[in-house]
Amino acid sequence: MNPLWFLRAKRWAQNPPSAKRVIMVFAIIAFCITLAALEHFGYWPDWAAAERLRP
């Protein structure tokens, strides 16, 4: 493991992110998972799907 990661972890432990930032990150992750699940289970509308172009 790179020693710089230990320095980064030390700085993060001394100055943790705010509660708003943590909630924002989890909200973005939940939104991405929701979009992926909608597409996987077939609930994504056809007009919003990207079509592959053949060369």
C-alpha positions in Angstrom: 0.0 0.0 0.0 1.2 3.4 -0.9 2.3 5.5 2.2 0.5 8.6 0.7 -2.8 6.8 1.4 -1.9 6.8 5.1 -1.3 10.5 5.0 -4.6 11.1 3.2 -6.4 8.9 5.7 -4.8 10.9 8.6 -6.0 14.2 7.1 -9.5 12.8 6.5 -9.6 11.6 10.1 -8.6 15.0 11.4 -11.0 16.9 9.1 -14.0 14.6 8.4 -16.5 15.6 5.7 -19.6 17.4 6.9 -22.9 15.6 7.3 -24.4 17.4 4.3 -21.6 16.2 2.1 -22.0 12.6 3.3 -25.7 12.7 2.7 -25.1 14.2 -0.8 -22.7 11.4 -1.7 -25.1 8.7 -0.5 -28.0 10.4 -2.4 -26.0 10.4 -5.6 -25.0 6.7 -5.2 -28.7 5.8 -4.5 -29.8 7.7 -7.6 -27.3 5.9 -9.8 -28.3 2.5 -8.3 -31.9 3.3 -9.0 -31.2 4.2 -12.6 -29.3 1.0 -13.1 -32.0 -1.1 -11.5 -34.7 0.6 -13.7 -32.7 -0.2 -16.8 -31.9 -3.7 -15.7 -35.5 -4.7 -15.0 -36.9 -3.1 -18.2 -38.6 -0.1 -16.7 -36.4 2.4 -18.6 -38.4 4.1 -21.4 -37.3 3.3 -24.9 -37.1 7.0 -25.9 -34.4 7.4 -23.2 -32.3 4.4 -24.2 -29.1 5.0 -26.3 -28.9 3.1 -29.5 -25.6 1.7 -30.7 -24.6 2.9 -34.1 -23.1 0.4 -36.5 -20.0 1.6 -38.4 
